[in-house]
């Protein structure tokens, strides 16, 4: 299955992931020597396939999925090697409204499961996330089989209600806390 969230490096190290779709930030390249050696080892071994996107285009794909759309409209990636490498999920076409311009579409991305860490959550799964959230909340909302939430602190429903304006991930998306 597909997993969105910040725990991918741990799952890679355990051999539980076969394919990674990620925003590229230098963590997986021939010359990488940074703080995620388990990611580099999986990349170098070839036992895990990696599909690279920009953080922006990855977020656009997850946002489209979370909104129930089949694709996202973008100006990102056109003419890049990343677009060529991801041709199955990136399409350029004439503007259907006749402007004469070419538009780019990104296929929506639906992770099977998202694992996300929250600063606080109640036992139902209402979760408060802290910025920067990057693609986290969108990936969670785009997941087809639910979200696993880990939290710094489990709090009462009354506490969540008092701070409901901070709840980024409502319980309806959450499978387990």
CORVEN-V304873 format. One record per pair of residues at least 6 apart in sequence whose ideal C-beta (glycine too) atoms are under 8 Angstrom apart, sorted by the first residue. I is the first residue (numbers start at 1). J is the second residue. D is the distance in Angstrom with one decimal. If there is no record, write none. Layout:
i: {I/I}
j: {J/J}
d: {D/D}
//
This chain:
i: {1/1/1/1/2/2/2/2/2/2/3/3/3/3/3/3/3/4/4/4/4/4/4/4/4/4/4/4/4/5/5/5/5/5/5/5/5/6/6/6/6/7/7/7/8/8/8/8/9/9/9/10/11/12/12/12/12/12/13/13/15/17/17/18/18/18/19/19/19/19/20/20/20/20/20/20/21/21/21/21/22/22/22/22/22/22/23/23/23/23/23/23/23/23/23/24/24/24/24/24/25/26/26/27/27/27/27/28/28/28/28/28/29/32/32/32/33/34/42/43/51/51/52/52/52/53/53/53/53/54/54/54/55/55/56/57/57/57/57/57/58/58/59/59/59/60/60/60/60/61/61/61/61/61/61/62/62/62/62/62/62/62/62/63/63/63/64/64/64/64/64/64/65/65/65/65/65/66/66/66/69/70/70/71/71/71/71/71/72/72/72/73/73/73/74/74/74/75/76/76/77/77/77/77/77/78/78/78/83/83/83/88/89/89/89/90/90/90/90/91/91/91/92/92/92/92/93/93/93/94/94/94/94/95/95/95/108/109/110/110/110/111/111/111/111/112/112/112/113/113/113/113/113/113/114/114/114/114/114/114/114/114/115/115/115/116/116/116/116/116/116/116/116/116/116/116/117/117/117/117/118/118/118/118/118/118/118/118/119/119/119/119/119/119/120/120/120/120/120/120/120/120/120/120/121/121/121/121/121/121/121/121/121/121/122/122/122/122/122/122/122/122/123/123/123/124/124/124/124/125/125/125/125/125/125/125/125/125/125/126/126/126/126/126/126/126/126/127/127/127/127/127/127/127/128/128/128/128/128/129/129/129/129/133/137/137/140/140/140/141/141/143/145/146/146/146/146/147/147/147/147/148/148/148/149/149/149/149/150/151/154/160}
j: {111/112/113/145/19/21/110/111/112/113/11/17/111/112/113/114/115/62/111/113/114/115/116/135/136/139/140/142/143/114/115/116/117/136/139/140/148/115/116/117/136/115/117/150/17/20/22/39/36/38/39/38/17/20/38/39/42/48/38/42/47/42/48/47/48/49/48/49/50/51/28/42/48/49/50/51/51/53/58/109/28/50/51/52/53/58/52/53/54/55/57/58/59/134/135/52/53/54/55/82/55/32/34/34/36/39/40/39/40/43/50/52/43/39/40/43/40/40/48/50/85/86/82/85/86/61/77/82/86/76/77/82/134/135/76/74/76/77/82/106/109/135/134/135/138/72/74/76/106/72/89/106/107/108/109/108/109/111/135/138/139/141/142/72/138/142/70/71/72/106/108/109/108/109/110/138/142/138/141/142/108/107/108/91/105/106/107/108/105/106/108/103/104/105/104/105/106/104/104/106/83/86/90/104/106/92/102/104/90/92/104/107/106/107/109/104/105/106/107/104/105/107/102/103/104/105/102/103/105/100/101/102/103/101/102/103/142/142/142/143/144/139/142/143/144/143/144/145/143/145/146/147/148/175/136/139/140/142/143/146/147/148/147/148/150/127/129/136/137/139/140/147/148/149/150/169/149/150/151/152/127/128/129/149/150/151/152/169/128/129/130/151/152/153/127/128/151/152/153/154/155/159/160/163/127/128/149/151/153/154/155/160/174/177/154/155/156/157/159/160/171/177/154/157/177/157/171/174/177/147/149/169/170/171/173/174/175/176/177/157/160/164/167/169/170/171/174/149/151/167/168/169/174/177/160/163/166/167/168/136/137/168/169/168/168/169/147/169/173/169/173/173/175/173/174/175/176/169/173/174/175/174/175/176/169/174/176/177/177/177/177/167}
d: {8.0/3.5/6.1/7.3/7.4/6.9/7.5/4.4/4.6/7.4/6.6/6.9/6.0/6.8/5.3/6.9/6.2/7.1/3.7/7.6/4.2/7.6/8.0/7.2/7.8/3.3/6.9/7.2/6.3/4.8/3.7/4.9/7.7/6.7/6.4/7.4/7.9/7.2/7.1/6.0/7.1/4.5/7.8/8.0/6.5/6.5/7.5/7.9/5.3/5.5/5.4/7.7/5.0/7.3/5.4/5.9/4.7/6.5/3.8/7.9/7.8/7.6/6.0/7.8/6.1/7.0/6.7/4.9/7.8/7.2/7.7/7.8/6.0/7.2/4.9/7.0/4.6/7.0/7.3/6.7/7.4/6.8/7.4/6.6/7.0/7.1/8.0/5.8/6.3/3.7/8.0/4.4/7.6/7.7/7.0/4.1/6.7/6.8/8.0/7.6/7.0/6.0/7.0/6.5/5.2/5.3/7.5/5.8/6.7/4.3/5.5/7.5/7.8/7.9/5.0/7.8/7.7/7.9/4.2/6.0/7.7/6.4/6.1/6.9/7.7/7.2/8.0/6.7/6.7/6.0/6.8/6.8/6.7/7.2/5.4/6.2/4.7/5.6/7.8/5.8/7.3/5.8/7.0/4.6/6.2/4.1/5.5/7.1/5.5/6.1/7.4/5.0/6.7/5.9/3.8/7.9/5.5/7.8/5.2/4.1/4.8/7.9/4.8/6.5/5.0/7.8/7.3/5.9/3.9/7.0/4.0/7.7/3.9/5.5/4.7/7.9/3.6/5.1/3.8/4.3/5.9/7.4/5.6/7.9/4.4/6.0/5.7/5.9/7.0/4.6/6.8/6.1/7.3/6.3/5.0/7.2/5.3/6.7/7.2/7.8/4.2/7.6/6.0/6.6/7.8/6.6/7.8/5.2/5.0/8.0/7.8/7.6/6.4/4.1/7.8/6.8/7.3/5.9/7.5/7.2/4.7/7.8/5.4/7.2/5.3/7.8/6.8/6.2/6.9/7.8/7.8/6.1/7.6/4.8/7.0/5.3/7.4/6.5/5.5/7.1/5.0/5.7/6.2/4.8/7.3/6.7/5.7/5.0/5.7/5.2/6.4/7.2/6.5/7.6/7.8/4.9/4.2/7.7/4.3/7.8/4.6/7.3/7.4/4.7/7.2/7.2/7.0/5.3/7.5/7.6/5.1/6.0/7.5/5.8/7.5/6.8/7.6/4.9/7.1/7.7/3.8/5.7/5.3/5.6/7.2/4.5/7.2/7.0/5.3/6.9/5.0/7.1/5.1/7.2/7.3/4.7/5.9/6.5/5.0/7.6/4.9/7.4/7.6/7.9/4.2/7.1/5.3/4.1/8.0/6.3/7.2/7.8/7.9/5.3/7.0/5.8/6.5/4.9/7.3/4.5/7.6/7.9/6.5/7.4/6.4/6.8/4.1/7.5/7.9/7.5/5.8/7.5/7.8/3.9/7.4/2.8/7.8/7.7/5.2/7.7/4.8/8.0/5.1/7.3/5.9/4.7/7.8/5.1/6.7/6.7/6.6/4.2/6.9/7.9/7.6/6.6/4.6/5.8/6.5/6.4/6.0/4.3/6.3/6.8/4.9/5.8/4.5/5.5/5.7/7.5/5.8/7.2/7.1/6.7/6.6/3.1/7.7/6.8/5.0/4.9/6.0/7.9/6.2/5.2/7.1/5.4/7.2/4.8/7.9/6.6/7.0/6.4}
//
